[in-house]
């Protein structure tokens, strides 16, 4: 299993970006970003979300990047999306029923 830093390095290299390019896009210092890729620092959820957005990925896709089980993760993501739609539909139905009173 690849570390998060290894996955980020792979993503960056696959796009022919330098660490400086990524650090600039994330509005952070080059040494700070380098530490992330080398797994020398913890990363916040908000920073992880920024990175996912930069690579136009979901958090799940980012975390699963380069792993064999990405198909499994996508399956669960789709299931979660379907459940969210069901919940929204039920919420709308509840609101409709309340409004009828």
C-alpha positions in Angstrom: 0.0 0.0 0.0 1.4 3.4 -1.0 1.6 6.2 1.5 -0.3 9.4 0.9 3.0 11.2 0.1 3.8 8.6 -2.5 0.4 8.9 -4.1 0.7 12.7 -4.2 4.2 12.4 -5.8 2.8 10.1 -8.4 -0.1 12.4 -9.2 2.2 15.4 -9.5 4.7 13.5 -11.8 1.9 12.1 -14.0 0.9 15.7 -14.7 4.5 16.9 -15.2 4.2 19.4 -12.4 7.1 20.4 -10.1 6.7 20.5 -6.3 7.0 24.2 -6.7 4.0 24.3 -9.1 1.8 22.4 -6.6 3.0 24.4 -3.6 2.1 27.6 -5.5 -1.3 26.3 -6.4 -2.0 25.4 -2.8 -0.6 28.7 -1.5 2.0 27.1 0.7 5.8 27.0 0.9 7.8 24.6 -1.2 9.4 23.0 2.0 5.9 22.6 3.5 4.7 20.8 0.4 7.8 18.7 0.2 7.3 17.5 3.7 3.8 16.3 2.8 5.2 14.2 -0.1 7.9 12.8 2.1 5.4 12.0 4.8 7.3 14.1 7.3 4.3 16.1 8.5 0.6 15.5 9.2 -1.9 16.9 6.7 -5.2 18.6 7.6 -8.5 17.6 6.1 -8.8 21.1 4.5 -5.4 20.8 2.9 -6.3 17.3 1.6 -9.5 18.7 0.2 -7.5 21.5 -1.6 -5.2 18.9 -3.1 -8.1 16.7 -4.3 -9.7 19.8 -5.9 -6.4 20.7 -7.5 -6.3 17.2 -9.1 -10.0 17.3 -9.9 -10.7 14.3 -7.7 -12.9 13.4 -4.8 -11.2 12.7 -1.5 -11.9 9.0 -1.9 -10.3 8.9 -5.3 -7.3 10.8 -4.0 -6.8 8.5 -1.0 -7.3 5.4 -3.2 -5.1 6.6 -6.1 -2.7 4.0 -7.2 -4.3 1.2 -5.2 -5.9 -1.9 -6.7 -9.0 -1.4 -4.6 -10.0 1.8 -6.3 -12.9 0.0 -8.0 -14.2 -1.1 -4.6 -14.0 2.5 -3.3 -15.9 3.8 -6.3 -18.6 1.2 -5.6 -19.0 2.4 -2.0 -18.9 6.1 -3.2 -21.8 5.3 -5.6 -23.7 3.5 -2.9 -23.3 6.6 -0.6 -24.5 8.9 -3.4 -27.6 6.7 -3.9 -28.3 6.8 -0.2 -27.9 10.5 -0.1 -30.5 10.8 -2.9 -32.9 8.6 -0.9 -32.5 10.7 2.2 -33.1 13.9 0.2 -36.2 12.4 -1.3 -37.6 11.4 2.1 -36.8 14.8 3.5 -38.8 16.4 0.6 -41.7 14.0 1.3 -41.7 14.9 5.0 -41.8 18.6 4.2 -44.7 18.0 1.8 -46.6 16.2 4.4 -46.0 18.9 7.0 -47.1 21.6 4.6 -50.4 19.8 3.9 -51.4 20.1 7.6 
